[in-house]
């Protein structure tokens, strides 16, 4: 499936400055791995040593947080939009 991945400003240098990248993947996890394969460096910023999403990285499919769906196993329909959103903290 063709998936559009939206890249946050902090990580755009890894994608040559692009704010969006087209990749192929049947699940959100497949799409993010394809993103890392096409633009090395994303994997170490998105995934921990166990292959899980880092705690400070939020990923949305459309407007839904994948943690409330099926996580990295969330199926993506053709033309889906996946957004990588770093957590924001402050006080």
C-alpha positions as CSV (number, residue, x, y, z in Angstrom):
1,X,0.0,0.0,0.0
2,X,1.2,3.5,-0.8
3,X,1.4,5.5,2.4
4,X,2.2,9.2,2.9
5,X,4.4,9.8,6.0
6,X,4.4,13.3,7.5
7,X,7.8,14.2,8.9
8,X,8.1,16.6,11.9
9,X,10.4,19.6,11.4
10,X,13.0,18.2,13.7
11,X,13.6,15.1,11.5
12,X,13.2,16.6,8.0
13,X,17.0,16.8,7.5
14,X,17.0,13.0,7.4
15,X,14.5,13.1,4.5
16,X,16.4,15.8,2.6
17,X,14.2,18.5,4.0
18,X,10.9,16.9,2.8
19,X,7.9,17.4,5.0
20,X,6.2,14.3,3.5
21,X,7.5,11.1,2.1
22,X,5.7,8.4,0.1
23,X,6.6,4.8,1.1
24,X,5.0,1.3,0.8
25,X,3.7,-0.7,3.7
26,X,0.8,-2.9,4.8
27,X,1.1,-1.8,8.4
28,X,2.2,1.4,10.2
29,X,5.3,-0.5,11.3
30,X,6.1,-1.6,7.7
31,X,5.7,2.0,6.5
32,X,8.1,3.3,9.2
33,X,10.6,0.6,8.4
34,X,10.3,1.6,4.7
35,X,10.9,5.2,5.7
36,X,14.1,4.2,7.5
37,X,15.2,2.1,4.5
38,X,14.7,5.0,2.1
39,X,16.1,7.6,4.5
40,X,18.5,6.0,7.0
41,X,18.5,7.4,10.5
42,X,14.8,7.4,11.2
43,X,14.9,3.9,12.7
44,X,17.2,4.9,15.6
45,X,15.1,8.0,16.4
46,X,11.7,6.2,16.2
47,X,12.4,2.8,17.7
48,X,14.0,1.6,20.9
49,X,16.4,-1.5,21.1
50,X,13.4,-3.8,21.3
51,X,11.8,-2.5,18.1
52,X,9.0,-0.6,19.9
53,X,8.2,3.0,19.4
54,X,10.2,5.3,21.7
55,X,8.0,6.8,24.5
56,X,8.5,10.3,23.3
57,X,7.4,9.5,19.7
58,X,3.7,9.6,18.8
59,X,2.4,8.2,15.5
60,X,-1.0,8.9,14.1
61,X,-2.8,7.3,11.2
62,X,-5.2,10.0,10.1
63,X,-6.3,11.5,13.4
64,X,-6.0,8.4,15.5
65,X,-3.0,7.6,17.8
66,X,-1.8,4.1,16.8
67,X,-1.4,3.3,20.5
68,X,-5.2,3.2,20.7
69,X,-5.4,1.1,17.5
70,X,-3.2,-1.9,16.9
71,X,0.1,-0.1,17.4
72,X,2.8,-0.8,14.8
73,X,0.6,-3.6,13.5
74,X,-2.2,-1.2,12.5
75,X,-3.1,-1.9,8.9
76,X,-2.9,1.1,6.5
77,X,-5.2,1.4,3.6
78,X,-3.8,2.6,0.3
79,X,-3.3,6.4,0.3
80,X,-3.3,6.6,4.1
81,X,-1.5,9.4,5.9
82,X,0.8,8.5,8.8
83,X,2.1,11.4,10.9
84,X,5.2,11.2,13.2
85,X,4.7,13.7,16.1
86,X,7.4,14.1,18.7
87,X,6.0,14.5,22.3
88,X,6.0,18.0,23.7
89,X,6.6,18.6,27.3
90,X,6.8,21.7,29.4
91,X,5.5,23.4,32.4
